[in-house]
Amino acid sequence: MAAKCTHVDQIKVTSTDKHVCEDCVKMGDTWVHLRLCVECGHVGCCDSSQNKHATKHFRKTKHPMVRSIEPGEDWGWCYIDEVMIGPFS
């Protein structure tokens, strides 16, 4: 049986106008890809980025899910259940 995300009822935000990792901008650093917290709208950098702000946001807030906001990508990730979520369109 495939694993399922048990937190989809917490999705409140599915899109954003932000196209930067605000935490990296404050540090004067760069990122690889961006992830959107679908609970509060925080935009952070992915785990391929040096600072891993999306995962740090999860550890701090316990908001369980992010989605990619990269062009052409329509997937998300649940940190708690460790499964892909989506599509969001």
C-alpha positions as CSV (number, residue, x, y, z in Angstrom):
1,M,0.0,0.0,0.0
2,A,1.3,3.4,-1.0
3,A,2.0,5.9,1.8
4,K,-0.3,8.9,2.0
5,C,0.0,12.4,3.5
6,T,-2.2,12.7,6.5
7,H,-1.9,16.5,6.6
8,V,-3.6,17.7,3.4
9,D,-6.3,19.3,5.4
10,Q,-3.7,21.9,6.5
11,I,-3.2,23.2,3.0
12,K,-4.1,26.9,3.1
13,V,-1.8,28.5,0.5
14,T,-1.0,27.1,-2.9
15,S,0.6,30.0,-4.8
16,T,2.7,33.1,-4.1
17,D,4.0,36.2,-5.8
18,K,7.3,35.8,-4.0
19,H,10.2,34.6,-6.2
20,V,13.1,34.8,-3.6
21,C,14.1,33.1,-0.5
22,E,13.7,36.0,1.9
23,D,16.0,34.4,4.5
24,C,18.8,34.1,1.9
25,V,18.2,37.7,0.8
26,K,18.6,38.9,4.4
27,M,21.9,37.0,4.6
28,G,23.1,38.2,1.2
29,D,23.2,34.6,0.0
30,T,21.8,32.7,-3.0
31,W,19.6,29.6,-3.5
32,V,19.0,26.8,-5.9
33,H,15.2,26.2,-5.9
34,L,12.3,27.7,-4.0
35,R,9.7,25.9,-1.8
36,L,6.4,27.4,-0.5
37,C,5.0,26.4,2.9
38,V,1.4,25.5,2.0
39,E,0.2,26.3,5.6
40,C,1.5,29.9,6.1
41,G,3.0,31.0,2.7
42,H,6.7,31.2,3.8
43,V,9.1,30.9,0.8
44,G,12.3,29.1,1.6
45,C,15.2,27.5,-0.4
46,C,15.3,23.8,-1.0
47,D,17.6,21.2,0.5
48,S,20.0,21.5,-2.5
49,S,20.6,25.0,-1.4
50,Q,23.3,25.7,1.1
51,N,21.0,27.2,3.8
52,K,18.0,24.8,3.4
53,H,15.6,27.4,4.7
54,A,12.4,25.5,3.8
55,T,13.4,22.6,6.0
56,K,14.5,25.0,8.7
57,H,11.1,26.6,8.6
58,F,9.5,23.1,9.0
59,R,11.7,22.4,12.0
60,K,10.9,25.7,13.6
61,T,7.1,25.8,12.9
62,K,6.2,22.1,12.4
63,H,4.2,23.2,9.3
64,P,4.3,19.8,7.6
65,M,4.2,20.5,3.8
66,V,5.9,22.5,1.1
67,R,5.4,22.7,-2.6
68,S,7.8,23.5,-5.4
69,I,7.2,27.0,-6.9
70,E,9.7,26.3,-9.7
71,P,8.3,26.9,-13.2
72,G,6.7,23.7,-14.6
73,E,6.7,21.8,-11.3
74,D,3.5,20.9,-9.5
75,W,4.6,18.7,-6.6
76,G,4.9,19.0,-2.9
77,W,6.5,17.2,0.0
78,C,5.2,16.3,3.4
79,Y,8.1,16.3,5.9
80,I,6.2,14.3,8.5
81,D,4.8,11.5,6.4
82,E,7.8,11.7,4.0
83,V,5.7,11.4,0.9
84,M,5.1,13.5,-2.3
85,I,1.9,15.5,-2.5
86,G,0.1,17.2,-5.3
87,P,-0.6,18.0,-8.1
88,F,-1.7,21.4,-7.0
89,S,-3.2,22.6,-10.3
